[in-house]
Amino acid sequence: MSYLVLARKWRPKRFAELVGQEHVVRALVNALDSGRVHHAFLFTGTRGVGKTTIARIFAKSLNCERGASSDPCGECETCQAIDAGRYIDLLEIDAASNTGVDNVRDLIDNAQYMPSRGRYKVYLIDEVHMLSKAAFNALLKTLEEPPEHVKFLFATTDPQKLLVTVLSRCLQFNLKRLEEEQIRGQIAKILGAEGIEAESGAVRQLAKAADGSLRDGLSLLDQAIAYSGAGTGAALTDQAVATMLGSVDRTRVAALLSALAQEDGAGLMATIEVLAGFSPDWGGVLDALAEALHRIQVKQLVPGSEVEADGVDVDALAASLRPELVQLWYQMAVSGRRDIALAPSARVGFEMSLLRMLAFRPGEGGIGASPAAGGSAASGAGAGAGSGRSAAAAARAALEGAASARADVPAQPPAPTSSPSPGRIPDTDVRAQDRAPAPATPTSAHKLSMPPPAPSPVVHQPAPAPAPFDDAPPWPEAPAQRAEAPRASAVAAAPARPAPRPAAAAASVSPARAEATAASLDAGTWPDLVAALDLRGPVRELAASSAFIAREGEVLRLSLPESDDHLRAPFLVQQLAAALGTRWGAPPQIRFEAGAPSGETLHARNERVRDERQGAAEAAFHNDPHVRRLVEQGARLVPDSIRPIQEQEH
């Protein structure tokens, strides 16, 4: 009995039959149609995405008996021989089995001879990264200047192992992992052609398990057909595929999330006990839990987005859980997945990850511990910092090793020390043997390095003393706040010269001007209006990347670069219109056109402002007399080290 597996039976034979990889197909088709065919191609990507398939189709296109074109006939003897893998002028070499320099020398010697039947002799070397360094070096000269009748096609899953000299001689195409929808569509198409009925859930599970590889998906489909007996007339069911893959019932994931949301420890452990009866992959259960949390977070933070339920009541959980709690649970699921191999057993590692989610919850004033089921208070690292303490104070206490410090006591500025404390980087812009402070311009931060033989003074950046605060900042302080007290006072004694400020540096928008733009919108006021809108995430990127064309009644005409065309999603456009409607009384109809804009975008204006401030800072620094004196004494300016000082609001 002869049976051809689905992955080979349904291997594409023309470029038009390929699933995905449009960016590679387009380049190869244009090269074949125009006759500008390079002599060496490198196809990279994960397993089962079409590297060898594209190479074989390319070889057929070059040697088709009806003429070289991007659409081989598939009927001539050459095309059929290549499809069958027996064409004499297509030499497929497995570099994993032929790694030595002697194998490459044989290849080079044979490349000098004309092809036996076709127009080109095509060398297809699979897993080319397995060649030894000596073999690569032996191939370089022929790869750079091969005979006119030779074409090299390389395929690899690990291009980082290739020599740079090899990469520079090839046209490199990176094949993408296939989307789950693409694999799902191809599996459904093959099932229809094979006359096999299948539930949509079964197809979805197979496409998800394929993990971006169509070949893996078709191999799993073969296995599912054999397991369920679908080839003999039975249907391919969702339950059969789940049992074959060892997948967890999605309702169990929903039960876990429900128990966590209700802080029901007993219910959580009961659900885990039911799961244990199926002997699941506990790491896979954590993956499913993390995916469900991702969908919940998207539903919370991106209103109006379409999120697949997948057995979980996403809407109810998104409404009942706080967004920061979902983020915390997601991080715990991911870290638990990583650490499950270190646990005494996989089940213990899984249970501890879920119990950690039950124990730790962000409180109103910070991160603390909430009582677990049964009335016992969960404790752990950082749990003791939760009562009456803000998250910022708890973070500072952890960083400085002062867990007993009270958050209601104002933190004191650090005492002056002659050496930096552990974990702190001194704010010293110049490192030299002689550390005598000298005044510097307040216009820019900079770095100067001195020749080793001659000691030179140190140029410091003036820094204001940190003001008292109620809650310590949760992140490490800025370099200006970490300045040592003696150095700061020494620098402050020097006379300060106001730095020139470019006219366009004022990027903030006053409320009066923002209201004016709402009344009389034009190309000049559009960036101000965008900056004043309360937008976040992708919709802000859409607004900041759009340029004003015209406003005609309720219609707002904007221009968007082709590189940002992915931002023009309907729900993002609706959010932008709603934000404008809050200022204008009614949301406008936004239309994106290809016409030339009459003004600049917010991104372009901010970039122009940064360039002007950078230019002013560099000019002021170079003109400073102290800097000139240091340069004359042998100091050297570190390139690209001048930065404008961040302006502070008073």
N, C-alpha and C positions, 0 to 999 in steps of 0.2 A: 504494500500500500504506500503510495507516494502522496505526501501532503506538503504543500508549500505554506510556510507560516505567513501570517497576515503582513508582517513587517516587510517581507520580501515580495509577496504577491502584490501589495499595494504600494511598492516603491515608485515614486514619480519617474516618468520617462521623458517628460518635457518640462521646460521652465514654467509653463502655465499651470502645471499640476502641483507645484510646490506649495506647501502650506507655510505662510510667513516668509521671512527673509527677503522682503521686497527690495530692500536697499542693496542686497547683493545681486539679485536677479536683474535689477535695472542697470547696474553697472556692466554686467557681463553681456546683456542683450545689446546695449549701446555699443560696446566694444566689438562684438561680432558683426553687427549691422554696418558699422563704419569701417571695418577692416583694421582697426587700431588695437590689435591683440598683443598684450604683453607676453613675454616669454616665461614668466614665473609668477604663479599665484599661490598665496598662502591663505587657507581657510581655517579659522580658529573658532572654537566654541565647545560647549559641553557635549556629552555623548547624545547621539540620536536626534540631532537637530538638522541634519542634511549635508554634512561636509562632503562625504564620499558620493552621495547622490548628485550633488551639484557638479562635482568633478567629472562624473561619468556623463552627465548630460552635456557638459562643456566639451568633452572629448567627442561625443556624437556630433555636436554642432560643427566641430572643426573638420571631421572626416566623412560627413554624410555624402553619399554618392550623388545626391542631387544638388550639391553645392554647399559651401560653408555658409551657414546662416544661424540665426538665433532660434529657429524652429525646425529641428531635424525631422525628417519624414517619419522615422520609426519603422519603415517598411523595407528599406533596402537591406542588402546582406550585411553591410557594415553596421548599421544601427541595431539589427537583430543580434549580431555577434557581440557587440558591446553590451547590450542588455543581458545576454547570456553569460558574459564574463569570459569569452574565449576569443577576443579580438587580438590579433598578434601584435599590432602596433600600439596597444594600450597596455603598458606594463605596470601592474599594481604591485607595489613593494611594501611589505610590512616592516617598517623600520625597527619594530621591537624585536624581530627575529634576525634582522640583517643590520647589526649596529656597527660592524667593524669597518675599517678603512679599506680592506680588500673588497668588500661588497660594493662600496662606492666606486672603486677603481674599475671593477667590471662594468658598472653602469656607465662610467665615463667612456670606456673603450667602445661599448656598444652604441653609444649616442652618436658616434661619428658616422655610422652607416645610415644610408637612406632608409625610409620606411618601406616595409615590404608591400603593403597594399594601399594605405591611405596617403593623405597629403602630409600628415604630421605624425611623428612618433611622440606619444604622450606618456610621460612618466608620472604616475600617481603614487606618491610616497605617503603612506598613512602613519600617524603617530611619529612624525618626523623628529620630534624633540628627543626621541630615544637614540638617535645617532650619537656616536662618540664625538668628542671634540676633534680628534684627528680625521674622522670621516667628514665632518663639516668643512674643515680646512681643505681637504682634498677636493671637495665639491665646489668651492668658492669660485674658482676661475671659470669652470664650465657653466656655473650658474649665472655668472655675470655676462659672459659672451658665448652663449650656446650656438650650435649650428642652427640655421634658419628653419630646419625641418623638425626641431625639438621644442616641446613645451613641457614645463615642469609645473605640476600641481601638488602642493603640499597640504596636508591636513594634520591638525594637532589639537589636543585638548589642553595643552599647557604651553602657550607661546612664551612664557617668561623664561623657559629653559633654552630658548633658541639664541644663538649668537646674534649680536647686533649687526654684524657683517652679513649675516643671512637675511635678516629682516630688511635691511636696506636694499637688497637686490630683488625683493618680491613686492607685488601688490597685495596688501593684507586686507582681508575681509573678515570681520568678526560677526559670526552668526549668533543671533540672539536666542535666548531661551524662549520657547513658544508659550504663549498665553494659555491659560486654562480654557478659555472660550474657544481658541483655535483647535486645541486637541479634542475638546468636546465635540465640536462640529465635524472633525474628520472621523472620529469614532462613530458618530451617529450616521454619517454618510456610508461608512463601510458596513455597518450593521444593516442598513437598508439595502445595500447592494447584495449582501450575503443572505438576505431574507430572514434575519434573526430579530425577533421582537425583544425590546429591552425597555425597562423603566428608566425614566429620566434621572432618578436618583442613582441608579447603577452607573450610568454614563458619567454623571458628575463625579462620583467617587473614583472611577478609573482615571478620568482626566486630572483630578487632583493628585492622585498617587503617582502619576507619570512625572510630576515635578519638572515640567518644562521640556521633557524629551518625548517626542512623538513615537519613537521606536519603543521606548519603555511602555508607553501607553498601549501600543498594539500588542506587545508581549503580554502585558497584563490582561488585555482583552482575550487573547488566545487562552490564557490560564482560566479566566472567568467562564469562557464558553465550555471548556472541558470540565470545570468544577460543577457548573450548574446543569450540564447536559443540554445547553441551549442549541447546540448544533443538531440535535435530534428532534427538534420541534418545540422544546420547552422555551419559556421566556427567560430572559436574563433579568433577575429580580434585584431590587435594592438590597434586600436582606442577604441574599446569596453572596453578593459582592462584598458586603460588609463583613460577613463571616470569613470569606476567603482572605481579605486583606487584614483581618484582625482589628478592624476599625471599631471605635466605640460608638454605641448608639447616641445620636446627637441629643436625645431627650435626657440622657444621663448628664451630659455637660450642662444642660439647662437646669437640672436638679441640683447640681453642685453650685451653680451661680445663685440659684434661689435660696439655698441654705446659707450661703455666705451673706447674701443681701439681708436675710432675716436674722443673722447672728445666731443661727440654730446649729450648735455644735453636734447635738445628738443626731439631727437629720443629716448633717454632713457626713458623719462617720457611718451612718446607715447606708447612704448612697455609695460610699467608698466600698463597703462590704458587698453590696450588690455588684459593683464593677469587678471586684476581685473574683467573683464567680465565673466571669468570662475570660480570666487570665489575659488581661489586655497588656499592651505595651504602655507602661505608665508614662514614659516620656512622650508617647503619642497623645495621651490624654492631656498632658500639660500643653502640648502644641495646640490641640483643639480648644482648650480653655483660653489660651492666649489669642487665638483667632477670634473667638467669640467676644473677648474683651475689646479687641481692635474694632470690631463692627459696632459695639456699643459706644465706644469713644467717638467714632466717626459720626454716628447718629447724634451724639450730644453736641459736638463742636462744629459740625457742618450741617446746619439745618437745611432740610429739603433734599438731602442726598438719598439716593436709592441704595439701601443696604439689604443684602440677602439675609433672611431670617435664619435659615439652615437649622430649624428645630429649636431655636432660642427666641424667647419673647424679647426681641431687641428693644422695642418701644417701651415696654413696661420697665425693663431694667435701666434703660437710659434715663427714664423719668425718676426712678427711685434712688439711683446711686449718684454720688457726687463725682464730678469729673476727676478730681485729684485722687479719689479712692480707686477709680478704674485704672488710672496710670500706675498707682502703687501696686495693685494686683497684677497688672501686666508685667511689671518689672520682676515681681516675685515669681511669676510663672516662668519667665524666661531664665532667670537665675536658677530656679529649681530644676529646669530642664537641663541646664549645663552641669549642675552639681549632683544630679541623681546618681551618676556612676560612683560618686564618693560615699554615698549613703550605705549603711549596713545592708540594706536591701532596697530594691527599686520601689517596693510598696511603702517602706518607711520613708524614703526620700519624698515620694509623692504626698504622703499624709502630712509630713512636716511642712511642705510647701503650702498646702491648703490650710493647715493650722496657723501658719505664719500670717496668711491673709486674714484669718479670723481674729488673730491677736492684735495686729497693728492696724490702726486707723488714724488718719490725719484728724486731729482735734481742731476746735475753733481757734485755739491759741497756739497750736503747734502740733508736733508729732508726738503722740502718746499712745498709751495702751488702753484698749477698751476691754471690759470684762467679757470673758468667754462664756460659753454655755456652762450652766451649773453654778454660776455666781462667783467663780474664782477669777481673780484679776490676772490677766496674762502679763508676764514681765519679760524683759529682754533688754538688749543693748539699746539704750535710748528711751526705754519705757519710763524710767524714773524721771525723765526730763519733761514729762507731759503735763503734770499737774501745775497749773498756774504759771506756766512758762511759755513764752512765745517760741516759734520755730527758729527765729533768728538767734535768740539767746541760747537755745539748746545747741545750735550749730556752733556758736562761738565757744561755748563751754567744752564741746567735744574737741574743737580744733586746738584750744589752748591748754587742754588737760585740766580745766577747772570745773569739774562737774558739780562742785558744791556751790558755785557762785549763784547768787540770786538774780533773776532777770529784772526784778523791780529796782535793783540798785544800779544807778547810772554807771556805765563803764568808764574807767579812767583812761586818759591817754597813756600810751606806753612810756615808761621811764627812759630817760636818755641812757644809752649804753655805748660803750666804745666798740663793741663787736656785735654783729647781727645775731638775733635769736634764732634758734633752730626753725627751719621751715620758712624763713623770711629772706628775701633777697634785698641787699642794700641798694638804695636808689642812687647808685654812683654811675654817672655817665662816662667818666674817664677813669681808667685804671692805670696808675703810674706809681713809681717808687716813692716820690715825694707827694704827700697828700695835703698840700696847703690850699685852703679854699680860696677861690677867686670869684668875683661877681660875674654873672652871665646875663645875657639878654633874656627877658621873660617871653620872648616871641616863639621859641621853638625848643623842643627836646632834641638832644643831639648826642653824638659820641665822638670823642677825640682819643686817639691813641698816640703815645709818645715813643720815640726810639728808646730802646733799653738802656744805652749808656748814659743819656742825659736825663736827670729827673726834671719833672715839669709840674706846674700846679694843676689842680683838678678843677674842671668846670662843672658846677653843680646846677641842678634845676631848682629854683626857689619853690618851696612847697608850704602852703598854709598849715598851721597847727590844726589837728583834728578837733572838731567841736564835740562837746559831750553829747551822748545819745542815750535814748531810753532802751533801745534794743540794738544789740550788736548786729552788724550786717552779716547775712548768712554766707557771704562769699568772702574770699580774701580781699583785704583792702587794696585800693589802688596804690601804685607806687608813690604818688604824692602824699598819701596818708601814712605810708611807712617810713617817711623821712626821719632821720635821726634829729633829735632836738638841737644838739650843738651845731650841727651843720646847717640846719634850717635857720637858726638865729644868725649865724655868721653870714649867710647869704642874704638874709633879710636886711642886714645892715648896709648893704651896698645900695646905691641909688638906683631906683628902677626907672627905666625909660619906656614910655608907652610904645607898643609895637604898632606899626601901620596896619590897618585893617581894611581889606578890600570892601568895596561898596556892596558887592554881591554876597558878602559873608552872612548877612542876616537871613538865615533860611527859615526862621520861625515866622509864623503867620499870626498877625494880630486879629482879634475878633472883629474889629471894625472892617478890616480889609476882607475877611472871610465873608461877612455879610454883604459887602459890596459886590463880591464876585457872584453871589447868588442872585443879585438883582441885575447886574450887567456882565454877563459871562462873555469872555473873549479868549483869544489864544494866550494873552499875557496873564490873565487872572486864573486860568484853568489849573496850573500847578498849585496856586495858593488854595484853591477850593479843594483839591484832592488832599493836600496836606492837612486841611482842617477837618476832613471827614473822619469819623471814628470807624476805621476799617482795619481788619486784621487778616493775616494769612493770604491765601491766593487772590481774594477779591481786591486786597490792597495792591498786590502786584499787577493785577489787571488795570486798576485805575492809574497807578504810577507809570505804567508802560504805555498808556494811551495818550495820544496827542489830540488836541482840539482842532476840528475843521470848521464847524458851524453849528449854530443852534437856531432852528426854525420852528417856532411854536413849541409843541410838545415833543418834537423830534430833536435829539442830540446826536450829531454826526461826529464820530471819532475815527482815528486812524491807529492801527496796531501793526507793529512790524511782523514780518512772516515768522521770525524766530520765536515770537511770543504768541503765535496763533493758538497754541494749546490752551492758553488762558481764556479763550473766548468760549467757555462752556455756558450753556443756557442758565444754569443756576447761579453762576458767578455774575453774569450780566444782570440777572434779576436782583441780586443782592446790591450791586452797584446802583441800579436804578432806584431801589428802595432807600438806600442811603441818601441819594440826591433828593428823593421825594420828601424826606424829613426836613429839608431846608427850603424846598420850593413849594411845598404844599401838596404836590402830586408827583408820582414818579414819571420821569420822561421815557419816551421810546428811544432806546439807544441803538444806533445803527453804525456798524463798522464798515468803512469804505477804504478803497485802495488809493484814494487821492492823496496828494501831498499835504501834510499838515501845515498850518500857518504859524504854529508855535512849537515850543519844546515841551517834553514830558517832564514829570516831576523827577524821574530818575536822571534825565539829562541835565536838569537844572542843578540837582544836588551834586552831580559829578563836576559840573562847571564851577560850582562854588568851592568844592574841595580843591580843584586845580588852582583856583585863584588864591585861596588861603595858603596852599602849599608854596606857590610862587612868592607870595608876600613873606612867608616865614623864612624861606631860603635867602631872599634878598636882605631881610633884616639881620639874619644871622651872619651872613658873609660881610656885611657892612659894620658889624660890631667891632669897636676898637680893641676890646680885650681878645676877641677871637683872632683878629689880625695879629696882635702881639704874640699870641700863642703859636700861631702858624709860622710867624717869622722865627720863633725860637726852636722850631723843628717839630711842632705838633702836626699830626696828620688827621684829617677829617675822614671818618668812616663813611664810605659812600651810602647814600640812601638812608642816613640815620637822622636827618632833620625832619621833625614832625611839628605841625602847628599845635599850640597849647589849646586844650579844650576850653572854650569860653564858659564862664560861670555866670549864672543869672544872679543879680543883686536885688 
